[in-house]
Amino acid sequence: MKAIVVMFDTLNRRYLPPYGCTSTYAPNFQRLAERTVTFDNCYAGSMPCMPARRELHTGRYNFLHRSWGPLEPFDDSLPELLRELGVYSHLVTDHQHYWEDGGATYHQRFSTFELFRGQEGDKWKGHVPSSTEGSPPPSAHTGAGAHQGAHDARRQDAINRQYLTDEADHPQTKVFDAGIEFIETNAAQDRWLVQIETFDPHEPFFSAKRHKEHYRRDYDGPDFDWPPYAPVSEPPEVVQHARDEYSALLTQCDESLGRVLDVMDAHNMWEDTMLIVCTDHGFLLGEHGWWGKIVQPWYDETIHTPLFVWDPRSGVRGERRSALVQTIDLPATLLDHFDGDPTPDMEGRSLADTVAADHQIRSHALFGSFGGHVNVTDGRYVYMRASVSPENAPLEEHTLMPTHMRARFAPEELLETELAAPFPFTKGVRPLRMPGTTFGNLNAYDFGTLLFDLQQDPQQLDPIVDDDIELALADAMVELMRANHAPRSQFERLGLPFTGPVTGEHLLAQRQQRLVAASIRT
């Protein structure tokens, strides 16, 4: 048995033909849907990029304990578990966060790996700034440093693109070249997994010119393929241009996907090879008046993700599944494929029976990012619980790997560090506990606690107020948080009980906060 995982970053299901989109040219995604099972109710869990990848290794939520960071010493890791089963694993990727401080322990878990440079602000090609390009950046641990970091990333991206003038040089192209090389080299071998992972269609939406031809319009405005994570202030024609740039890059991704399907056809791999095509999250392209992610709640466009699975054991293809599934289910699914069992710490479950017959494996799904809303859905209703105080306190980070995305924790961040008691999943190890900072600077209090009915309001434009539904979802949220061994501080931050039942008083704790948030939104 073998397995191929094709992972895209920032793949928005609303732009894919199998999910009803008619404006994106993506014939291979349609072809994929005909060869696999398409999931209609897949939700990501821990956000964004590296927290999502930690879930792909560990099969458990991590956003309630820690922000962006590496694998922890006590973490289970899928590739290592597969190695114990005699399965060889190989990673090919251009996702530059793997070789930054906050992601450096992930790719080393694979048997072998290949990394390709040049995506986004990857610190790749060296051009010394001129004296007119600004002063040296301030500390990376300050707000000013974060602003400077964004400026530096855009400057670096402009430099990188100078070396990517041919589509053959594009990092995505090289990733799929290498992935297909691995498949063709090892097609006759057994018990291997390859993860072909591209950063695309993540912003900036940098694609080959020929893919843009599918979206030609009369547009003479500014180049705009890298929207800021901010409210939309651009005119409609610029918003549409950004959407077209995203679609063009998605079309390039579609062509790369087609190459994988071709090689599976050529080697008749459908008989013994599992195929999973997935993503970490989506992206707001003007919906809700926002660009991006992280700086606003995790709306449907960003958290309700596409998922396609071919399981040669059941042989089901061309069908859809309504069962509620999540990213945390993929490790257990792959272990099951190779006759392995999930570890006791894994919260995800194998999708084998769900692929075969739409077997339900959960009633509710939890999701969020560190310090933001904690969210739960039953597939119809989505409940976004905000902090009960504007200070968003208490918020505590628990880690033995104190690094941010691109920097180590500063000494001043560690001054209040203490050893916490072990969690059940830390294998007896006491993690460090320290004051935490909301990832993405989202103040969930300002947005307020929100409840949406996706059946009546799929665009999530009109929050509803229904105490019975809210109480049921709050109860499910608490149950999942307790099962995840969330720290007491998270319950206090959200005004939820660490022990005992959820009551109407816990809903009243949000009433004033909702009024404040509503006034801010309007």
Secondary structure as the mmCIF struct_conf table of DSSP 4:
data_model
#
loop_
_struct_conf.conf_type_id
_struct_conf.id
_struct_conf.beg_label_comp_id
_struct_conf.beg_label_asym_id
_struct_conf.beg_label_seq_id
_struct_conf.end_label_comp_id
_struct_conf.end_label_asym_id
_struct_conf.end_label_seq_id
STRN STRN1 LYS A 2 PHE A 8
BEND BEND1 ASP A 9 THR A 10
HELX_RH_3T_P HELX_RH_3T_P1 ARG A 13 TYR A 15
BEND BEND2 LEU A 16 LEU A 16
HELX_RH_3T_P HELX_RH_3T_P2 PRO A 17 TYR A 19
TURN_TY1_P TURN_TY1_P1 GLY A 20 GLY A 20
BEND BEND3 THR A 22 THR A 24
HELX_RH_AL_P HELX_RH_AL_P1 PRO A 27 ARG A 35
BEND BEND4 THR A 36 THR A 36
STRN STRN2 VAL A 37 TYR A 43
STRN STRN3 SER A 46 MET A 47
BEND BEND5 PRO A 48 PRO A 48
HELX_RH_AL_P HELX_RH_AL_P2 CYS A 49 THR A 58
BEND BEND6 GLY A 59 ARG A 60
TURN_TY1_P TURN_TY1_P2 PHE A 63 HIS A 65
BEND BEND7 TRP A 68 TRP A 68
TURN_TY1_P TURN_TY1_P3 PRO A 73 PHE A 74
HELX_RH_AL_P HELX_RH_AL_P3 LEU A 78 GLU A 84
TURN_TY1_P TURN_TY1_P4 LEU A 85 GLY A 86
STRN STRN4 TYR A 88 THR A 93
HELX_RH_3T_P HELX_RH_3T_P3 GLN A 96 TRP A 99
BEND BEND8 GLU A 100 GLU A 100
HELX_RH_3T_P HELX_RH_3T_P4 ASP A 101 GLY A 103
TURN_TY1_P TURN_TY1_P5 ALA A 104 TYR A 106
HELX_RH_3T_P HELX_RH_3T_P5 HIS A 107 ARG A 109
BEND BEND9 PHE A 110 SER A 111
STRN STRN5 THR A 112 LEU A 115
BEND BEND10 GLN A 119 GLN A 119
TURN_TY1_P TURN_TY1_P6 GLU A 120 GLY A 121
BEND BEND11 LYS A 123 LYS A 123
BEND BEND12 LYS A 125 LYS A 125
HELX_LH_PP_P HELX_LH_PP_P1 VAL A 128 SER A 130
TURN_TY1_P TURN_TY1_P7 SER A 131 THR A 132
BEND BEND13 GLU A 133 GLU A 133
HELX_LH_PP_P HELX_LH_PP_P2 SER A 135 PRO A 137
TURN_TY1_P TURN_TY1_P8 ALA A 140 HIS A 141
BEND BEND14 THR A 142 THR A 142
HELX_RH_AL_P HELX_RH_AL_P4 GLY A 143 ARG A 161
TURN_TY1_P TURN_TY1_P9 GLN A 162 TYR A 163
BEND BEND15 ASP A 166 ASP A 166
HELX_RH_3T_P HELX_RH_3T_P6 GLU A 167 ASP A 169
BEND BEND16 HIS A 170 HIS A 170
HELX_RH_AL_P HELX_RH_AL_P5 PRO A 171 ASN A 186
TURN_TY1_P TURN_TY1_P10 ALA A 187 ALA A 188
BEND BEND17 GLN A 189 GLN A 189
BEND BEND18 ARG A 191 ARG A 191
STRN STRN6 TRP A 192 THR A 198
TURN_TY1_P TURN_TY1_P11 ASP A 200 PRO A 201
BEND BEND19 HIS A 202 PRO A 204
HELX_RH_AL_P HELX_RH_AL_P6 LYS A 209 LYS A 212
HELX_RH_3T_P HELX_RH_3T_P7 GLU A 213 TYR A 215
BEND BEND20 GLY A 221 GLY A 221
BEND BEND21 TRP A 226 TRP A 226
BEND BEND22 TYR A 229 ALA A 230
STRN STRN7 PRO A 231 PRO A 231
BEND BEND23 GLU A 234 GLU A 234
HELX_RH_AL_P HELX_RH_AL_P7 PRO A 236 ALA A 266
TURN_TY1_P TURN_TY1_P12 HIS A 267 ASN A 268
HELX_RH_3T_P HELX_RH_3T_P8 MET A 269 GLU A 271
TURN_TY1_P TURN_TY1_P13 ASP A 272 ASP A 272
STRN STRN8 THR A 273 THR A 279
BEND BEND24 ASP A 280 ASP A 280
STRN STRN9 LEU A 284 LEU A 285
BEND BEND25 GLY A 286 GLY A 286
HELX_RH_3T_P HELX_RH_3T_P9 GLU A 287 GLY A 289
STRN STRN10 TRP A 290 TRP A 290
STRN STRN11 TRP A 291 GLY A 292
BEND BEND26 LYS A 293 GLN A 296
HELX_RH_AL_P HELX_RH_AL_P8 ASP A 300 ILE A 303
STRN STRN12 HIS A 304 TRP A 310
TURN_TY1_P TURN_TY1_P14 PRO A 312 SER A 314
BEND BEND27 GLY A 318 GLY A 318
STRN STRN13 GLU A 319 ARG A 321
BEND BEND28 ALA A 323 ALA A 323
STRN STRN14 VAL A 325 GLN A 326
TURN_TY1_P TURN_TY1_P15 THR A 327 ILE A 328
HELX_RH_AL_P HELX_RH_AL_P9 ASP A 329 HIS A 337
TURN_TY1_P TURN_TY1_P16 PHE A 338 ASP A 339
TURN_TY1_P TURN_TY1_P17 PRO A 344 ASP A 345
HELX_RH_AL_P HELX_RH_AL_P10 ALA A 352 ALA A 357
BEND BEND29 SER A 363 SER A 363
STRN STRN15 ALA A 365 SER A 369
TURN_TY1_P TURN_TY1_P18 PHE A 370 GLY A 371
BEND BEND30 GLY A 372 GLY A 372
STRN STRN16 VAL A 374 THR A 377
BEND BEND31 GLY A 379 ARG A 380
STRN STRN17 TYR A 381 ARG A 385
HELX_LH_PP_P HELX_LH_PP_P3 ALA A 386 SER A 387
BEND BEND32 VAL A 388 SER A 389
TURN_TY1_P TURN_TY1_P19 PRO A 390 GLU A 391
STRN STRN18 GLU A 396 THR A 399
BEND BEND33 LEU A 400 MET A 401
STRN STRN19 THR A 403 THR A 403
BEND BEND34 MET A 405 ALA A 407
STRN STRN20 ARG A 408 ARG A 408
HELX_LH_PP_P HELX_LH_PP_P4 PHE A 409 ALA A 410
HELX_RH_3T_P HELX_RH_3T_P10 PRO A 411 LEU A 414
TURN_TY1_P TURN_TY1_P20 LEU A 415 GLU A 416
STRN STRN21 GLU A 418 LEU A 419
HELX_LH_PP_P HELX_LH_PP_P5 ALA A 420 PHE A 423
HELX_RH_3T_P HELX_RH_3T_P11 PRO A 424 THR A 426
TURN_TY1_P TURN_TY1_P21 LYS A 427 GLY A 428
STRN STRN22 LEU A 432 PRO A 435
HELX_RH_3T_P HELX_RH_3T_P12 PHE A 439 ASN A 441
HELX_RH_AL_P HELX_RH_AL_P11 ALA A 444 PHE A 447
STRN STRN23 LEU A 450 ASP A 453
TURN_TY1_P TURN_TY1_P22 LEU A 454 GLN A 456
TURN_TY1_P TURN_TY1_P23 PRO A 458 GLN A 459
BEND BEND35 ASP A 462 ASP A 462
HELX_RH_AL_P HELX_RH_AL_P12 ASP A 467 ALA A 483
TURN_TY1_P TURN_TY1_P24 ASN A 484 HIS A 485
HELX_RH_AL_P HELX_RH_AL_P13 ARG A 488 LEU A 494
TURN_TY1_P TURN_TY1_P25 GLY A 495 GLY A 495
BEND BEND36 PHE A 498 GLY A 500
HELX_RH_AL_P HELX_RH_AL_P14 GLY A 504 LEU A 508
TURN_TY1_P TURN_TY1_P26 ALA A 509 GLN A 510
HELX_RH_AL_P HELX_RH_AL_P15 ARG A 511 ARG A 521
#
